[in-house]
Amino acid sequence: MRWSCLIIASMLSPLTPIVAFSSSSLIPTSRSEDDGCFQLGMSMKKQCQRHPNSNSDQYNQKRRAILSTISSALFLPISSNAVDDYFDDVTPMNELTKQLRTSVVRGAQIIDKIDGKWERFSDDLHLGKERNKPKVDGEFDGETKRFVKSTSDVGAFDETFAFAMLEECDKAFISCFNARQEQSTLTKEKLLSEINNTMRLVRKSFFPSSKETPTKEQEYNFECYSHFRVYNEMLVQQKVAFPPFQKQFQSIVGRSILQLAQKSLVLSALNDQLQNAIASTDIVAQFLLSKGIITSWERSIPSDDDVEEFSTSTSSSTETFYVSSDVKYTLALNGDITLNSQLLLQELGYRLYPSFGRWLLQQCLFQCFPDRGVGEKSSGRGEDVTVVIDDYYMDTSYNSNPDLFEVKQVLLNIVIQRD
């Protein structure tokens, strides 16, 4: 059996260059069981002689001398014990392997620290302008990513509508919670009592110690935090199965918010259902902006190829069938007034948090595909349309220092899939 040896020039410093020798430099080859002879490949063949006894002192001295010469020439510290272990047991030298790995890891750590310091230094001097240029849409087309942005100013904060959404959350929570409790029943009075107690306990820690009076938006954010913190605590105490509860709760709240917004939220009525869904996304974002829930929004334009593939059908003589396809785009909600409460709740390990924009948008997109059945087989069409929305928290200003990271945007990643 043959091994190719990788020799490290120096292990004294993690930044010392690594010198790799080809198999012609040093190759331990097969060991004869009869005479215990070793052959050193290529350049060492002339120095190797056959010995009648592999355990003889003369042979061991020559063997150590050969390896000591190689080690000295390469500045590689190899102990005689390691040499004996290698040749006697025919196994890799553990000490050498350990030193090699340690050296590589330390070198990578030092290089990473140096790179991080240089990046921060360049950011402080505003040298990294290339990073802030518009990113390309995907890795293959190389086209600049296209967006549709809000053009109107943010509307005044609508307290009536905002607290109506929060009240719908209370109703939905009580309904979903009691549906999973056989013995105890949660009433509205008990829930509000728990919420008021929580507000008294956490108010001082929630608001910074300053003499400024909190704004209406900040007060509403605190109300949302208190309500949803109580929701999560009750779910944990009663050991409620969370995934089915979350799905039902978000569906009920989304439909309730949509009903509240029916008077001022007029969805698109285009014939093409996909284009109708994309246009409705802008309408929902603009509605949130008019109510003062967000300060601005920005939607990416999906790929033309994805839209065409989603909308294209192939007819046969007997039936119409469709190819499975996805349409992906994003909606950025800037300055969400509940952003702080969302982050605090998730930092506490809770998974139920106020995401009114996502819930409302999801219900609106469901209504854009009425004849295809979202989540179930549609009659006559033989296909499903699935709408999946995930939220991410973004800092719109790039900075290499993680301590300066500040969430300013909720990014909704929207995937409309046709099966």
Disulfide bonds with the S-S distance in Angstrom:
none
